[in-house]
Amino acid sequence: MSPYTVRTASWQEDRRALRAVREVVFIGEQGVPVELEWDEFDVVCMHLLATDSSGNPIGTARLLPDASIGRMAVLRDWRCKGVGRALMHQLLKEAE
């Protein structure tokens, strides 16, 4: 059994989990200004959420309406464990 799962997420229903990962990675680690991280596209994008076996958010990515990929982030402790690859694989399938 995989130590994580990747699923399609809804911005309306999963916003807290999606934001939690992006805040740590983009705002905390990379220093992206808060006003640049949150934009009008989140409500119209298809989002993916990766969670650990306890249901805690560990990664996220989004697919914009024009099929471009963005806001892909994986928490530090989960990097190099296939989470990013799984997110990208699922996004590419969705983009088709």
Jmol script that loads the backbone (N, CA, C; Angstrom):
load data "model"
ATOM      1  N   MET A   1       0.842  -1.188   0.000  1.00  0.00           N
ATOM      2  CA  MET A   1       0.000   0.000   0.000  1.00  0.00           C
ATOM      3  C   MET A   1       0.884   1.247   0.000  1.00  0.00           C
ATOM      4  N   SER A   2       0.504   2.216  -0.810  1.00  0.00           N
ATOM      5  CA  SER A   2       1.266   3.462  -0.916  1.00  0.00           C
ATOM      6  C   SER A   2       1.108   4.292   0.365  1.00  0.00           C
ATOM      7  N   PRO A   3       2.168   5.000   0.766  1.00  0.00           N
ATOM      8  CA  PRO A   3       2.076   5.839   1.964  1.00  0.00           C
ATOM      9  C   PRO A   3       1.319   7.144   1.712  1.00  0.00           C
ATOM     10  N   TYR A   4       0.863   7.357   0.474  1.00  0.00           N
ATOM     11  CA  TYR A   4       0.112   8.572   0.143  1.00  0.00           C
ATOM     12  C   TYR A   4      -0.880   8.278  -0.971  1.00  0.00           C
ATOM     13  N   THR A   5      -1.847   9.172  -1.124  1.00  0.00           N
ATOM     14  CA  THR A   5      -2.808   9.085  -2.216  1.00  0.00           C
ATOM     15  C   THR A   5      -2.895  10.442  -2.894  1.00  0.00           C
ATOM     16  N   VAL A   6      -3.288  10.416  -4.157  1.00  0.00           N
ATOM     17  CA  VAL A   6      -3.510  11.636  -4.932  1.00  0.00           C
ATOM     18  C   VAL A   6      -4.940  11.586  -5.437  1.00  0.00           C
ATOM     19  N   ARG A   7      -5.643  12.679  -5.241  1.00  0.00           N
ATOM     20  CA  ARG A   7      -7.037  12.732  -5.701  1.00  0.00           C
ATOM     21  C   ARG A   7      -7.355  14.116  -6.244  1.00  0.00           C
ATOM     22  N   THR A   8      -8.418  14.175  -7.036  1.00  0.00           N
ATOM     23  CA  THR A   8      -8.934  15.457  -7.490  1.00  0.00           C
ATOM     24  C   THR A   8      -9.550  16.164  -6.290  1.00  0.00           C
ATOM     25  N   ALA A   9      -9.296  17.445  -6.195  1.00  0.00           N
ATOM     26  CA  ALA A   9      -9.800  18.233  -5.068  1.00  0.00           C
ATOM     27  C   ALA A   9     -10.653  19.387  -5.584  1.00  0.00           C
ATOM     28  N   SER A  10     -11.512  19.867  -4.742  1.00  0.00           N
ATOM     29  CA  SER A  10     -12.357  21.012  -5.039  1.00  0.00           C
ATOM     30  C   SER A  10     -11.858  22.215  -4.243  1.00  0.00           C
ATOM     31  N   TRP A  11     -11.653  23.332  -4.914  1.00  0.00           N
ATOM     32  CA  TRP A  11     -11.207  24.532  -4.201  1.00  0.00           C
ATOM     33  C   TRP A  11     -12.209  24.900  -3.111  1.00  0.00           C
ATOM     34  N   GLN A  12     -13.489  24.770  -3.414  1.00  0.00           N
ATOM     35  CA  GLN A  12     -14.518  25.133  -2.447  1.00  0.00           C
ATOM     36  C   GLN A  12     -14.483  24.215  -1.217  1.00  0.00           C
ATOM     37  N   GLU A  13     -14.282  22.927  -1.424  1.00  0.00           N
ATOM     38  CA  GLU A  13     -14.335  21.976  -0.316  1.00  0.00           C
ATOM     39  C   GLU A  13     -12.982  21.705   0.329  1.00  0.00           C
ATOM     40  N   ASP A  14     -11.900  21.811  -0.451  1.00  0.00           N
ATOM     41  CA  ASP A  14     -10.575  21.420   0.038  1.00  0.00           C
ATOM     42  C   ASP A  14      -9.614  22.600   0.169  1.00  0.00           C
ATOM     43  N   ARG A  15     -10.140  23.794   0.124  1.00  0.00           N
ATOM     44  CA  ARG A  15      -9.305  25.000   0.146  1.00  0.00           C
ATOM     45  C   ARG A  15      -8.308  25.009   1.307  1.00  0.00           C
ATOM     46  N   ARG A  16      -8.742  24.634   2.482  1.00  0.00           N
ATOM     47  CA  ARG A  16      -7.864  24.678   3.656  1.00  0.00           C
ATOM     48  C   ARG A  16      -6.641  23.771   3.465  1.00  0.00           C
ATOM     49  N   ALA A  17      -6.849  22.566   2.980  1.00  0.00           N
ATOM     50  CA  ALA A  17      -5.744  21.627   2.766  1.00  0.00           C
ATOM     51  C   ALA A  17      -4.833  22.101   1.637  1.00  0.00           C
ATOM     52  N   LEU A  18      -5.408  22.579   0.548  1.00  0.00           N
ATOM     53  CA  LEU A  18      -4.615  23.068  -0.583  1.00  0.00           C
ATOM     54  C   LEU A  18      -3.773  24.269  -0.159  1.00  0.00           C
ATOM     55  N   ARG A  19      -4.391  25.176   0.550  1.00  0.00           N
ATOM     56  CA  ARG A  19      -3.678  26.370   1.017  1.00  0.00           C
ATOM     57  C   ARG A  19      -2.567  26.018   2.006  1.00  0.00           C
ATOM     58  N   ALA A  20      -2.802  25.028   2.850  1.00  0.00           N
ATOM     59  CA  ALA A  20      -1.806  24.659   3.861  1.00  0.00           C
ATOM     60  C   ALA A  20      -0.479  24.284   3.207  1.00  0.00           C
ATOM     61  N   VAL A  21      -0.538  23.487   2.160  1.00  0.00           N
ATOM     62  CA  VAL A  21       0.693  23.072   1.481  1.00  0.00           C
ATOM     63  C   VAL A  21       1.333  24.259   0.768  1.00  0.00           C
ATOM     64  N   ARG A  22       0.546  25.006   0.035  1.00  0.00           N
ATOM     65  CA  ARG A  22       1.086  26.137  -0.722  1.00  0.00           C
ATOM     66  C   ARG A  22       1.665  27.216   0.185  1.00  0.00           C
ATOM     67  N   GLU A  23       1.054  27.449   1.344  1.00  0.00           N
ATOM     68  CA  GLU A  23       1.589  28.451   2.266  1.00  0.00           C
ATOM     69  C   GLU A  23       2.968  28.048   2.775  1.00  0.00           C
ATOM     70  N   VAL A  24       3.149  26.776   3.117  1.00  0.00           N
ATOM     71  CA  VAL A  24       4.448  26.314   3.604  1.00  0.00           C
ATOM     72  C   VAL A  24       5.498  26.420   2.496  1.00  0.00           C
ATOM     73  N   VAL A  25       5.183  25.892   1.325  1.00  0.00           N
ATOM     74  CA  VAL A  25       6.180  25.808   0.256  1.00  0.00           C
ATOM     75  C   VAL A  25       6.429  27.162  -0.408  1.00  0.00           C
ATOM     76  N   PHE A  26       5.385  27.790  -0.905  1.00  0.00           N
ATOM     77  CA  PHE A  26       5.590  29.016  -1.684  1.00  0.00           C
ATOM     78  C   PHE A  26       5.843  30.245  -0.815  1.00  0.00           C
ATOM     79  N   ILE A  27       5.002  30.454   0.179  1.00  0.00           N
ATOM     80  CA  ILE A  27       5.136  31.655   1.010  1.00  0.00           C
ATOM     81  C   ILE A  27       6.262  31.473   2.028  1.00  0.00           C
ATOM     82  N   GLY A  28       6.256  30.361   2.746  1.00  0.00           N
ATOM     83  CA  GLY A  28       7.258  30.131   3.783  1.00  0.00           C
ATOM     84  C   GLY A  28       8.655  29.846   3.254  1.00  0.00           C
ATOM     85  N   GLU A  29       8.787  28.836   2.400  1.00  0.00           N
ATOM     86  CA  GLU A  29      10.110  28.429   1.922  1.00  0.00           C
ATOM     87  C   GLU A  29      10.651  29.327   0.813  1.00  0.00           C
ATOM     88  N   GLN A  30       9.783  29.680  -0.141  1.00  0.00           N
ATOM     89  CA  GLN A  30      10.261  30.408  -1.320  1.00  0.00           C
ATOM     90  C   GLN A  30      10.096  31.914  -1.224  1.00  0.00           C
ATOM     91  N   GLY A  31       9.396  32.376  -0.215  1.00  0.00           N
ATOM     92  CA  GLY A  31       9.240  33.811  -0.016  1.00  0.00           C
ATOM     93  C   GLY A  31       8.331  34.508  -1.012  1.00  0.00           C
ATOM     94  N   VAL A  32       7.397  33.774  -1.598  1.00  0.00           N
ATOM     95  CA  VAL A  32       6.433  34.390  -2.506  1.00  0.00           C
ATOM     96  C   VAL A  32       5.515  35.293  -1.687  1.00  0.00           C
ATOM     97  N   PRO A  33       5.330  36.545  -2.102  1.00  0.00           N
ATOM     98  CA  PRO A  33       4.421  37.423  -1.367  1.00  0.00           C
ATOM     99  C   PRO A  33       2.986  36.859  -1.354  1.00  0.00           C
ATOM    100  N   VAL A  34       2.340  36.988  -0.215  1.00  0.00           N
ATOM    101  CA  VAL A  34       0.985  36.463  -0.054  1.00  0.00           C
ATOM    102  C   VAL A  34       0.064  36.961  -1.164  1.00  0.00           C
ATOM    103  N   GLU A  35       0.161  38.236  -1.504  1.00  0.00           N
ATOM    104  CA  GLU A  35      -0.748  38.803  -2.514  1.00  0.00           C
ATOM    105  C   GLU A  35      -0.517  38.230  -3.909  1.00  0.00           C
ATOM    106  N   LEU A  36       0.635  37.615  -4.149  1.00  0.00           N
ATOM    107  CA  LEU A  36       0.884  36.982  -5.443  1.00  0.00           C
ATOM    108  C   LEU A  36       0.493  35.511  -5.458  1.00  0.00           C
ATOM    109  N   GLU A  37       0.477  34.882  -4.300  1.00  0.00           N
ATOM    110  CA  GLU A  37       0.168  33.450  -4.249  1.00  0.00           C
ATOM    111  C   GLU A  37      -1.299  33.163  -4.532  1.00  0.00           C
ATOM    112  N   TRP A  38      -2.180  33.955  -3.996  1.00  0.00           N
ATOM    113  CA  TRP A  38      -3.615  33.692  -4.158  1.00  0.00           C
ATOM    114  C   TRP A  38      -4.143  34.539  -5.305  1.00  0.00           C
ATOM    115  N   ASP A  39      -4.761  33.881  -6.267  1.00  0.00           N
ATOM    116  CA  ASP A  39      -5.260  34.608  -7.436  1.00  0.00           C
ATOM    117  C   ASP A  39      -6.667  34.152  -7.803  1.00  0.00           C
ATOM    118  N   GLU A  40      -7.208  34.802  -8.800  1.00  0.00           N
ATOM    119  CA  GLU A  40      -8.579  34.525  -9.226  1.00  0.00           C
ATOM    120  C   GLU A  40      -8.716  33.180  -9.935  1.00  0.00           C
ATOM    121  N   PHE A  41      -7.607  32.545 -10.269  1.00  0.00           N
ATOM    122  CA  PHE A  41      -7.683  31.291 -11.009  1.00  0.00           C
ATOM    123  C   PHE A  41      -7.991  30.082 -10.122  1.00  0.00           C
ATOM    124  N   ASP A  42      -7.715  30.172  -8.836  1.00  0.00           N
ATOM    125  CA  ASP A  42      -7.946  29.013  -7.972  1.00  0.00           C
ATOM    126  C   ASP A  42      -9.378  28.495  -8.054  1.00  0.00           C
ATOM    127  N   VAL A  43     -10.336  29.367  -8.161  1.00  0.00           N
ATOM    128  CA  VAL A  43     -11.741  28.925  -8.178  1.00  0.00           C
ATOM    129  C   VAL A  43     -12.136  28.239  -9.473  1.00  0.00           C
ATOM    130  N   VAL A  44     -11.379  28.448 -10.553  1.00  0.00           N
ATOM    131  CA  VAL A  44     -11.736  27.846 -11.841  1.00  0.00           C
ATOM    132  C   VAL A  44     -10.789  26.724 -12.268  1.00  0.00           C
ATOM    133  N   CYS A  45      -9.767  26.453 -11.471  1.00  0.00           N
ATOM    134  CA  CYS A  45      -8.797  25.408 -11.799  1.00  0.00           C
ATOM    135  C   CYS A  45      -9.259  24.036 -11.317  1.00  0.00           C
ATOM    136  N   MET A  46      -8.689  23.006 -11.943  1.00  0.00           N
ATOM    137  CA  MET A  46      -8.820  21.665 -11.421  1.00  0.00           C
ATOM    138  C   MET A  46      -7.623  21.469 -10.485  1.00  0.00           C
ATOM    139  N   HIS A  47      -7.876  21.071  -9.266  1.00  0.00           N
ATOM    140  CA  HIS A  47      -6.819  20.897  -8.271  1.00  0.00           C
ATOM    141  C   HIS A  47      -6.624  19.422  -7.958  1.00  0.00           C
ATOM    142  N   LEU A  48      -5.386  19.079  -7.616  1.00  0.00           N
ATOM    143  CA  LEU A  48      -5.076  17.758  -7.087  1.00  0.00           C
ATOM    144  C   LEU A  48      -4.542  17.937  -5.682  1.00  0.00           C
ATOM    145  N   LEU A  49      -4.825  16.965  -4.838  1.00  0.00           N
ATOM    146  CA  LEU A  49      -4.348  16.991  -3.462  1.00  0.00           C
ATOM    147  C   LEU A  49      -3.737  15.635  -3.138  1.00  0.00           C
ATOM    148  N   ALA A  50      -2.514  15.658  -2.656  1.00  0.00           N
ATOM    149  CA  ALA A  50      -1.870  14.437  -2.161  1.00  0.00           C
ATOM    150  C   ALA A  50      -1.957  14.460  -0.643  1.00  0.00           C
ATOM    151  N   THR A  51      -2.304  13.318  -0.067  1.00  0.00           N
ATOM    152  CA  THR A  51      -2.414  13.209   1.385  1.00  0.00           C
ATOM    153  C   THR A  51      -1.657  11.976   1.867  1.00  0.00           C
ATOM    154  N   ASP A  52      -1.173  12.048   3.097  1.00  0.00           N
ATOM    155  CA  ASP A  52      -0.495  10.890   3.670  1.00  0.00           C
ATOM    156  C   ASP A  52      -1.531   9.880   4.149  1.00  0.00           C
ATOM    157  N   SER A  53      -1.076   8.774   4.711  1.00  0.00           N
ATOM    158  CA  SER A  53      -2.001   7.704   5.118  1.00  0.00           C
ATOM    159  C   SER A  53      -2.964   8.125   6.226  1.00  0.00           C
ATOM    160  N   SER A  54      -2.658   9.237   6.906  1.00  0.00           N
ATOM    161  CA  SER A  54      -3.566   9.761   7.935  1.00  0.00           C
ATOM    162  C   SER A  54      -4.503  10.834   7.396  1.00  0.00           C
ATOM    163  N   GLY A  55      -4.384  11.152   6.102  1.00  0.00           N
ATOM    164  CA  GLY A  55      -5.247  12.159   5.493  1.00  0.00           C
ATOM    165  C   GLY A  55      -4.704  13.571   5.563  1.00  0.00           C
ATOM    166  N   ASN A  56      -3.464  13.738   6.030  1.00  0.00           N
ATOM    167  CA  ASN A  56      -2.860  15.070   6.109  1.00  0.00           C
ATOM    168  C   ASN A  56      -2.372  15.507   4.727  1.00  0.00           C
ATOM    169  N   PRO A  57      -2.592  16.771   4.357  1.00  0.00           N
ATOM    170  CA  PRO A  57      -2.137  17.240   3.047  1.00  0.00           C
ATOM    171  C   PRO A  57      -0.612  17.285   2.967  1.00  0.00           C
ATOM    172  N   ILE A  58      -0.070  16.767   1.852  1.00  0.00           N
ATOM    173  CA  ILE A  58       1.387  16.746   1.673  1.00  0.00           C
ATOM    174  C   ILE A  58       1.817  17.317   0.325  1.00  0.00           C
ATOM    175  N   GLY A  59       0.875  17.480  -0.606  1.00  0.00           N
ATOM    176  CA  GLY A  59       1.224  18.006  -1.913  1.00  0.00           C
ATOM    177  C   GLY A  59      -0.001  18.491  -2.652  1.00  0.00           C
ATOM    178  N   THR A  60       0.221  19.369  -3.611  1.00  0.00           N
ATOM    179  CA  THR A  60      -0.873  19.906  -4.403  1.00  0.00           C
ATOM    180  C   THR A  60      -0.362  20.385  -5.752  1.00  0.00           C
ATOM    181  N   ALA A  61      -1.275  20.507  -6.683  1.00  0.00           N
ATOM    182  CA  ALA A  61      -0.986  21.061  -8.004  1.00  0.00           C
ATOM    183  C   ALA A  61      -2.318  21.480  -8.611  1.00  0.00           C
ATOM    184  N   ARG A  62      -2.233  22.349  -9.625  1.00  0.00           N
ATOM    185  CA  ARG A  62      -3.473  22.763 -10.267  1.00  0.00           C
ATOM    186  C   ARG A  62      -3.298  22.795 -11.775  1.00  0.00           C
ATOM    187  N   LEU A  63      -4.421  22.631 -12.460  1.00  0.00           N
ATOM    188  CA  LEU A  63      -4.485  22.681 -13.911  1.00  0.00           C
ATOM    189  C   LEU A  63      -5.430  23.816 -14.274  1.00  0.00           C
ATOM    190  N   LEU A  64      -4.884  24.800 -14.965  1.00  0.00           N
ATOM    191  CA  LEU A  64      -5.688  25.954 -15.359  1.00  0.00           C
ATOM    192  C   LEU A  64      -6.603  25.595 -16.524  1.00  0.00           C
ATOM    193  N   PRO A  65      -7.636  26.407 -16.766  1.00  0.00           N
ATOM    194  CA  PRO A  65      -8.566  26.119 -17.855  1.00  0.00           C
ATOM    195  C   PRO A  65      -7.892  25.998 -19.234  1.00  0.00           C
ATOM    196  N   ASP A  66      -6.744  26.650 -19.425  1.00  0.00           N
ATOM    197  CA  ASP A  66      -6.035  26.537 -20.707  1.00  0.00           C
ATOM    198  C   ASP A  66      -5.106  25.319 -20.735  1.00  0.00           C
ATOM    199  N   ALA A  67      -5.217  24.444 -19.738  1.00  0.00           N
ATOM    200  CA  ALA A  67      -4.455  23.195 -19.604  1.00  0.00           C
ATOM    201  C   ALA A  67      -3.001  23.419 -19.203  1.00  0.00           C
ATOM    202  N   SER A  68      -2.657  24.605 -18.712  1.00  0.00           N
ATOM    203  CA  SER A  68      -1.300  24.794 -18.199  1.00  0.00           C
ATOM    204  C   SER A  68      -1.260  24.379 -16.725  1.00  0.00           C
ATOM    205  N   ILE A  69      -0.104  23.871 -16.340  1.00  0.00           N
ATOM    206  CA  ILE A  69       0.097  23.335 -14.990  1.00  0.00           C
ATOM    207  C   ILE A  69       0.723  24.409 -14.113  1.00  0.00           C
ATOM    208  N   GLY A  70       0.274  24.484 -12.881  1.00  0.00           N
ATOM    209  CA  GLY A  70       0.840  25.477 -11.985  1.00  0.00           C
ATOM    210  C   GLY A  70       0.639  25.118 -10.526  1.00  0.00           C
ATOM    211  N   ARG A  71       1.283  25.914  -9.672  1.00  0.00           N
ATOM    212  CA  ARG A  71       1.154  25.810  -8.215  1.00  0.00           C
ATOM    213  C   ARG A  71       1.374  24.386  -7.714  1.00  0.00           C
ATOM    214  N   MET A  72       2.365  23.722  -8.260  1.00  0.00           N
ATOM    215  CA  MET A  72       2.690  22.371  -7.820  1.00  0.00           C
ATOM    216  C   MET A  72       3.659  22.464  -6.647  1.00  0.00           C
ATOM    217  N   ALA A  73       3.304  21.824  -5.539  1.00  0.00           N
ATOM    218  CA  ALA A  73       4.108  21.918  -4.330  1.00  0.00           C
ATOM    219  C   ALA A  73       4.007  20.628  -3.525  1.00  0.00           C
ATOM    220  N   VAL A  74       5.139  20.221  -2.948  1.00  0.00           N
ATOM    221  CA  VAL A  74       5.195  19.042  -2.083  1.00  0.00           C
ATOM    222  C   VAL A  74       5.951  19.456  -0.822  1.00  0.00           C
ATOM    223  N   LEU A  75       5.415  19.099   0.333  1.00  0.00           N
ATOM    224  CA  LEU A  75       6.092  19.416   1.583  1.00  0.00           C
ATOM    225  C   LEU A  75       7.473  18.766   1.628  1.00  0.00           C
ATOM    226  N   ARG A  76       8.420  19.441   2.247  1.00  0.00           N
ATOM    227  CA  ARG A  76       9.826  19.022   2.279  1.00  0.00           C
ATOM    228  C   ARG A  76      10.019  17.550   2.681  1.00  0.00           C
ATOM    229  N   ASP A  77       9.339  17.104   3.724  1.00  0.00           N
ATOM    230  CA  ASP A  77       9.518  15.732   4.202  1.00  0.00           C
ATOM    231  C   ASP A  77       9.040  14.678   3.204  1.00  0.00           C
ATOM    232  N   TRP A  78       8.258  15.099   2.216  1.00  0.00           N
ATOM    233  CA  TRP A  78       7.706  14.164   1.239  1.00  0.00           C
ATOM    234  C   TRP A  78       8.371  14.266  -0.128  1.00  0.00           C
ATOM    235  N   ARG A  79       9.341  15.122  -0.265  1.00  0.00           N
ATOM    236  CA  ARG A  79      10.033  15.257  -1.545  1.00  0.00           C
ATOM    237  C   ARG A  79      10.931  14.043  -1.797  1.00  0.00           C
ATOM    238  N   CYS A  80      11.126  13.750  -3.061  1.00  0.00           N
ATOM    239  CA  CYS A  80      11.951  12.605  -3.498  1.00  0.00           C
ATOM    240  C   CYS A  80      11.340  11.263  -3.099  1.00  0.00           C
ATOM    241  N   LYS A  81      10.019  11.237  -2.938  1.00  0.00           N
ATOM    242  CA  LYS A  81       9.323   9.995  -2.579  1.00  0.00           C
ATOM    243  C   LYS A  81       8.238   9.650  -3.583  1.00  0.00           C
ATOM    244  N   GLY A  82       8.263  10.332  -4.731  1.00  0.00           N
ATOM    245  CA  GLY A  82       7.307  10.022  -5.791  1.00  0.00           C
ATOM    246  C   GLY A  82       6.030  10.837  -5.781  1.00  0.00           C
ATOM    247  N   VAL A  83       5.856  11.699  -4.796  1.00  0.00           N
ATOM    248  CA  VAL A  83       4.619  12.485  -4.702  1.00  0.00           C
ATOM    249  C   VAL A  83       4.508  13.448  -5.875  1.00  0.00           C
ATOM    250  N   GLY A  84       5.561  14.179  -6.158  1.00  0.00           N
ATOM    251  CA  GLY A  84       5.543  15.118  -7.278  1.00  0.00           C
ATOM    252  C   GLY A  84       5.302  14.416  -8.600  1.00  0.00           C
ATOM    253  N   ARG A  85       5.936  13.276  -8.780  1.00  0.00           N
ATOM    254  CA  ARG A  85       5.740  12.490 -10.004  1.00  0.00           C
ATOM    255  C   ARG A  85       4.282  12.042 -10.130  1.00  0.00           C
ATOM    256  N   ALA A  86       3.703  11.595  -9.033  1.00  0.00           N
ATOM    257  CA  ALA A  86       2.303  11.154  -9.056  1.00  0.00           C
ATOM    258  C   ALA A  86       1.372  12.321  -9.386  1.00  0.00           C
ATOM    259  N   LEU A  87       1.647  13.491  -8.800  1.00  0.00           N
ATOM    260  CA  LEU A  87       0.836  14.675  -9.111  1.00  0.00           C
ATOM    261  C   LEU A  87       0.955  15.022 -10.593  1.00  0.00           C
ATOM    262  N   MET A  88       2.179  15.050 -11.108  1.00  0.00           N
ATOM    263  CA  MET A  88       2.388  15.405 -12.504  1.00  0.00           C
ATOM    264  C   MET A  88       1.736  14.392 -13.439  1.00  0.00           C
ATOM    265  N   HIS A  89       1.882  13.130 -13.134  1.00  0.00           N
ATOM    266  CA  HIS A  89       1.275  12.085 -13.959  1.00  0.00           C
ATOM    267  C   HIS A  89      -0.243  12.281 -14.045  1.00  0.00           C
ATOM    268  N   GLN A  90      -0.870  12.533 -12.901  1.00  0.00           N
ATOM    269  CA  GLN A  90      -2.318  12.728 -12.878  1.00  0.00           C
ATOM    270  C   GLN A  90      -2.718  14.003 -13.624  1.00  0.00           C
ATOM    271  N   LEU A  91      -1.938  15.072 -13.462  1.00  0.00           N
ATOM    272  CA  LEU A  91      -2.242  16.322 -14.181  1.00  0.00           C
ATOM    273  C   LEU A  91      -2.159  16.118 -15.680  1.00  0.00           C
ATOM    274  N   LEU A  92      -1.149  15.403 -16.137  1.00  0.00           N
ATOM    275  CA  LEU A  92      -1.013  15.157 -17.579  1.00  0.00           C
ATOM    276  C   LEU A  92      -2.169  14.343 -18.116  1.00  0.00           C
ATOM    277  N   LYS A  93      -2.635  13.358 -17.340  1.00  0.00           N
ATOM    278  CA  LYS A  93      -3.810  12.597 -17.744  1.00  0.00           C
ATOM    279  C   LYS A  93      -5.035  13.501 -17.855  1.00  0.00           C
ATOM    280  N   GLU A  94      -5.203  14.377 -16.883  1.00  0.00           N
ATOM    281  CA  GLU A  94      -6.345  15.295 -16.891  1.00  0.00           C
ATOM    282  C   GLU A  94      -6.263  16.286 -18.047  1.00  0.00           C
ATOM    283  N   ALA A  95      -5.049  16.723 -18.386  1.00  0.00           N
ATOM    284  CA  ALA A  95      -4.860  17.713 -19.449  1.00  0.00           C
ATOM    285  C   ALA A  95      -5.205  17.152 -20.828  1.00  0.00           C
ATOM    286  N   GLU A  96      -5.097  15.834 -20.985  1.00  0.00           N
ATOM    287  CA  GLU A  96      -5.418  15.227 -22.274  1.00  0.00           C
ATOM    288  C   GLU A  96      -6.860  15.479 -22.624  1.00  0.00           C
TER     289      GLU A  96
END
end "model"
wireframe off; spacefill off
backbone 0.3
color backbone group
